[in-house]
Amino acid sequence: MADFEAAFHSAPAESAEAPGRVNLLGEHTDYSCGFVLPAAIAQTTRVSLALSPDNDFHIHSAELGMAQSIVAGAADAAPGFSRYVYGCVQVLRARGHVVPPVLMDIESTVPIGIGLSSSAALEVAVLRAFRKLLALNLDDVELALLAQKAEVEYVGVRCGIMDQMASSLCTPDRMLFLDTRSLDFRLLPLPAGASVAVFDSGTSRSLTQSAYNERRAEVERAAQLLGVQSLRDVDDLDTVDALPPPLNRRARHVITENRRVIEGVGASASRFGELMTGSHLSLKNDYEVSTPALDSLVASLELQPGVYGARLTGAGFGGACVALVERGSAEDVKAGALAAYAKAGFTGRALV
Ligand code: GLA
């Protein structure tokens, strides 16, 4: 909010925030209508706004290093990160809401581009700020759906619903069990005696968007060949094995990953950790979205006493890893794992 005052020399009328997320189990299942188990991270994005004195939207963000204006009438050309804001405005307008031009400041501690949903946090925070400013009648699930629509239609990423639902619904120290088909959800405690630790592998995710869309096309093709609407409807691994490669491996990941999520609900910390490790192997061998750096970080984590399990988190191809650790052991795990990772030639960091 201090940034808003510095940028616009006035006080904001409203502000709202939303967290990034870390996915514990259920990776690359949401666009096959499957199950996911994400949790909020402590890092958040805060959006402060007030009515604009002119006809334009003026957007400022110190973290993103930018001040941008979306000029009335030329908004289609919204550059960079303001496309997310523009997308949110447009989906609200398409729903029949009158959205006036605003001054907006965005402050964020969510790391960008490492698989912790900085974009969902931004979309959800923007929509929450508008919900407050305009007293919109919009519940948290509707808000998440609008955020996803903004990203798909205005940013051009064919993402599933997990990230926006997590940012909109997660509360601290809970994990969100979500059925991405029905959108039924439950907030559950973490496995008893365990806490979550998140690490940046220090490697960028340059391939993510094209490879993500490619994986999505592959599972859609697999579902088509199996004569089902989505892989959520398949449970028989023998049927899947008969598909041509790599569709057989892609489908096997989705089916086994859905099983891991279901089993993870209510599992002990040690079983949950095994499921996470199984998830990583499946993402590596069957879904092929891991990298040598992510494999090395997971291996470094699993060497540490107090680690129940670890895996890459988010879309993959670089970015973050998550570990389930014995409560109270996080600091030792961080130091030990980062030292082992450094020995393997990589530089990572732990997120607090
Ligand atoms: C990205 C997408 C999500 C989900 C994950 C992979 O974060 O935005 O919808 O598909 O990748 O699980």
Residues whose N, C-alpha, C, O or C-beta is under 5 A from the ligand:
A	BS01	GLA	G26 E27 H28 T29 D30 C159 G160 I161 M162 D163 G314 A315
